[in-house]
Amino acid sequence: MTALAVTGHMDLTDESVPAVRAALDELVAGYRDLGQGKTLVGISCIAKGADSLFAEAVLAAGGRLVVVVPSRDYRRSTVEPDGAPLFDRLVEAADEVVVLPYERAGRQAYEAANALLLERADRLVAVWNGEPPGGRGGGTADVVLAAREAGIPVDVVWPDGAARRADSR
């Protein structure tokens, strides 16, 4: 088994999504045929943007999906109405769903979810523009730094033309 966890920006521009999707499909496909009975496992919190795109790529490559839900109220409080059908479809397609024991979504729950991702990962896929942490904790750059400190290899995905929405930073 090779376990790939994901971290990444939620606020990709609509124009960026096709390029990021293609880059993730290509990267994940490289882990599809691992030989010797090894299985690809993708671990994701399936948030909008990078997390969901990664989960779709894992499933398309025939891998198993593990979903980490940061809190009991996550879907109700955090998943936007237009993203709910995809969230529900990915939960349904998952081989395993881990709901962390936090009642409410928030920094503590997100940091715990990120820690679990790294604990279970052989590698981290980071859909990341390379910018340093924003100081809020729990963001993409923070997860990349934690992975590197733990000796977990990081595959950065940020194709030409990828961008974040200016209104969401």
ZIHUKA-V506893 format. One record per residue. N is the residue number from 0. RES is the residue in three letters. PHI is phi in whole degrees, -180 to 180 (none if undefined). OMEGA is omega in degrees with one decimal (NA if undefined). Layout:
n	res	phi	omega
N	RES	PHI	OMEGA
N	RES	PHI	OMEGA
This chain:
n	res	phi	omega
0	MET	none	170.8
1	THR	-120	-177.7
2	ALA	-104	176.1
3	LEU	-107	173.3
4	ALA	-101	-178.8
5	VAL	-127	165.9
6	THR	-138	-179.8
7	GLY	176	-177.5
8	HIS	-71	177.8
9	MET	-85	-167.9
10	ASP	-102	177.3
11	LEU	-67	175.3
12	THR	-69	178.6
13	ASP	-58	-179.5
14	GLU	-69	-179.1
15	SER	-80	-171.2
16	VAL	-55	-179.9
17	PRO	-60	-179.4
18	ALA	-69	178.6
19	VAL	-67	178.3
20	ARG	-58	-179.4
21	ALA	-63	179.7
22	ALA	-66	177.8
23	LEU	-67	177.8
24	ASP	-57	-179.3
25	GLU	-65	-178.9
26	LEU	-63	-177.6
27	VAL	-65	179.1
28	ALA	-60	177.7
29	GLY	-66	178.3
30	TYR	-102	-174.5
31	ARG	-66	-176.0
32	ASP	-102	-175.5
33	LEU	-89	179.2
34	GLY	70	175.5
35	GLN	50	176.5
36	GLY	71	-179.7
37	LYS	-75	-177.7
38	THR	-116	173.1
39	LEU	-83	175.4
40	VAL	-124	175.7
41	GLY	-106	-178.2
42	ILE	-119	-172.5
43	SER	-149	171.8
44	CYS	-86	178.5
45	ILE	47	171.4
46	ALA	-65	178.4
47	LYS	-61	178.8
48	GLY	82	-171.6
49	ALA	-56	-176.3
50	ASP	-60	-178.9
51	SER	-71	177.2
52	LEU	-61	177.4
53	PHE	-63	-179.5
54	ALA	-60	177.7
55	GLU	-63	179.4
56	ALA	-65	179.0
57	VAL	-63	-179.8
58	LEU	-64	179.5
59	ALA	-64	179.6
60	ALA	-85	179.6
61	GLY	83	179.3
62	GLY	-83	175.3
63	ARG	-93	-178.9
64	LEU	-112	171.4
65	VAL	-113	-179.7
66	VAL	-104	175.0
67	VAL	-110	179.4
68	VAL	-102	-172.6
69	PRO	-64	-177.3
70	SER	-155	-179.4
71	ARG	-66	-178.1
72	ASP	-96	-171.5
73	TYR	-55	-177.4
74	ARG	-62	-177.1
75	ARG	-67	-172.1
76	SER	-94	-170.4
77	THR	-119	-176.8
78	VAL	-76	-179.2
79	GLU	-72	-176.7
80	PRO	-52	-179.3
81	ASP	-73	178.3
82	GLY	-97	-176.2
83	ALA	-62	179.9
84	PRO	-60	178.3
85	LEU	-67	178.2
86	PHE	-55	-178.3
87	ASP	-63	179.7
88	ARG	-65	179.8
89	LEU	-70	175.8
90	VAL	-61	-179.5
91	GLU	-63	-177.7
92	ALA	-80	-175.2
93	ALA	-70	173.1
94	ASP	-78	-179.0
95	GLU	-148	174.8
96	VAL	-124	178.7
97	VAL	-109	176.3
98	VAL	-102	-178.2
99	LEU	-71	-172.3
100	PRO	-82	176.2
101	TYR	-107	179.0
102	GLU	-70	-173.8
103	ARG	-120	174.7
104	ALA	-68	179.1
105	GLY	172	-173.7
106	ARG	-53	-178.0
107	GLN	-62	179.6
108	ALA	-66	-179.8
109	TYR	-66	179.1
110	GLU	-66	177.2
111	ALA	-67	178.0
112	ALA	-63	178.4
113	ASN	-63	178.4
114	ALA	-63	178.3
115	LEU	-66	176.5
116	LEU	-55	-176.9
117	LEU	-69	179.1
118	GLU	-62	-175.4
119	ARG	-97	-172.0
120	ALA	-94	166.6
121	ASP	-88	178.9
122	ARG	-144	175.0
123	LEU	-116	172.1
124	VAL	-100	-177.1
125	ALA	-119	173.1
126	VAL	-87	-163.1
127	TRP	-144	-179.8
128	ASN	-83	176.1
129	GLY	87	-179.7
130	GLU	-72	-179.2
131	PRO	-68	179.2
132	PRO	-55	-179.0
133	GLY	-87	176.2
134	GLY	91	-179.9
135	ARG	-90	-178.3
136	GLY	80	175.8
137	GLY	83	-179.9
138	GLY	-82	-177.0
139	THR	-56	-178.7
140	ALA	-62	178.2
141	ASP	-63	-179.7
142	VAL	-68	177.6
143	VAL	-61	-179.8
144	LEU	-63	179.0
145	ALA	-63	178.3
146	ALA	-63	-179.1
147	ARG	-63	177.6
148	GLU	-64	179.9
149	ALA	-86	179.4
150	GLY	79	178.6
151	ILE	-88	178.6
152	PRO	-62	-177.5
153	VAL	-122	172.3
154	ASP	-102	-179.9
155	VAL	-89	177.7
156	VAL	-117	175.4
157	TRP	-156	-174.6
158	PRO	-68	175.1
159	ASP	-53	178.8
160	GLY	90	178.4
161	ALA	-69	179.9
162	ALA	-155	175.4
163	ARG	-103	176.1
164	ARG	-65	-178.0
165	ALA	-67	-175.2
166	ASP	-81	-173.6
167	SER	-114	-178.3
168	ARG	-86	NA
